[in-house]
Amino acid sequence: MIEFTEGIYDFYVYILTNKNKTVLYTGVTNDIRRRLKEHREEKNPKSFTARYNVEFLVYYEHFGWIQLAIEREREIKDLRRELKLELIKNFNPDFQFLNGHFEIVSE
């Protein structure tokens, strides 16, 4: 059996919403800055996030192993909406957009 310790990589499970906070989208990535930019720029215009203008980060978890991140993403996707909202509010009580935590500031 393989034991997963903290890991040496960076993977994120995240939840995005739209401006009116009516839609929730859960995803996983190894580069959250790049992924947020792709959502904002609507890289795939026919995607769910592009159709519903989902680009605002409201929740994230960090993992050192992709296997654990994918498992957690599946758990969150299987939650009812009320439980997802509870998860978000426990992490981000004011339901603020957290994109600024990952934006690169130009000097």
C-alpha positions in Angstrom: 0.0 0.0 0.0 1.3 3.5 -0.9 1.0 6.1 1.8 0.4 9.6 0.6 2.2 12.2 2.7 2.1 15.9 1.9 3.5 15.5 -1.6 5.8 17.8 -3.5 3.5 19.1 -6.2 0.8 21.8 -6.4 -2.7 20.8 -7.3 -5.9 22.7 -6.6 -9.5 21.7 -6.4 -11.5 24.9 -6.8 -15.1 26.2 -7.1 -16.0 29.1 -9.4 -19.2 31.1 -9.7 -20.6 33.8 -11.9 -21.0 37.5 -11.0 -24.4 36.9 -9.5 -23.3 33.8 -7.6 -26.0 31.6 -9.1 -23.8 29.0 -10.8 -21.2 26.7 -9.2 -18.4 24.9 -11.1 -15.9 22.6 -9.5 -12.6 21.8 -11.2 -9.0 20.6 -10.6 -5.7 22.0 -11.9 -2.0 22.0 -11.4 -1.7 25.7 -12.2 -4.5 27.7 -10.7 -3.2 31.1 -12.1 -3.3 29.8 -15.6 -6.6 28.1 -15.1 -8.3 31.2 -13.7 -7.0 33.2 -16.7 -8.3 30.5 -19.1 -11.8 30.7 -17.5 -11.7 34.6 -17.6 -10.6 34.6 -21.3 -13.2 31.9 -22.2 -10.6 29.8 -24.0 -13.4 27.4 -25.0 -16.4 29.5 -25.9 -18.8 26.5 -25.9 -17.7 25.3 -22.4 -20.1 25.4 -19.4 -18.0 28.1 -17.7 -18.0 30.3 -20.8 -21.8 29.9 -21.4 -22.6 30.9 -17.8 -19.8 33.5 -17.3 -18.2 31.4 -14.5 -14.9 32.9 -13.6 -14.9 34.0 -10.0 -13.0 31.9 -7.5 -14.8 31.4 -4.2 -13.2 28.2 -2.8 -10.0 26.2 -3.2 -8.1 23.4 -1.6 -4.4 22.6 -2.1 -3.0 19.1 -2.6 0.5 17.7 -3.1 -0.7 14.6 -5.1 -3.0 14.6 -8.1 -4.7 11.4 -7.0 -6.0 13.1 -3.8 -7.0 16.2 -5.7 -9.0 14.2 -8.2 -10.7 12.2 -5.4 -11.6 15.4 -3.6 -13.0 17.0 -6.8 -15.3 14.0 -7.3 -16.5 14.2 -3.7 -17.3 17.9 -4.1 -19.0 17.4 -7.5 -21.2 14.7 -5.9 -22.4 17.1 -3.1 -25.8 18.7 -3.2 -25.8 22.4 -3.9 -26.6 23.3 -0.3 -23.6 21.3 0.9 -21.3 23.0 -1.6 -22.6 26.4 -0.4 -21.9 25.3 3.2 -18.4 24.3 2.2 -17.8 27.6 0.6 -19.2 29.6 3.5 -17.0 27.8 6.0 -13.9 28.6 4.0 -15.0 32.0 2.7 -17.8 33.4 5.0 -18.3 36.6 3.0 -18.5 34.7 -0.3 -15.8 37.0 -1.7 -14.2 36.5 -5.1 -10.7 35.2 -4.3 -9.1 35.5 -7.8 -6.8 38.2 -6.5 -5.0 35.7 -4.3 -3.6 34.1 -7.4 -3.2 37.0 -9.8 0.4 38.0 -10.7 1.0 41.6 -9.9 3.1 43.5 -12.5 5.7 45.9 -11.2 
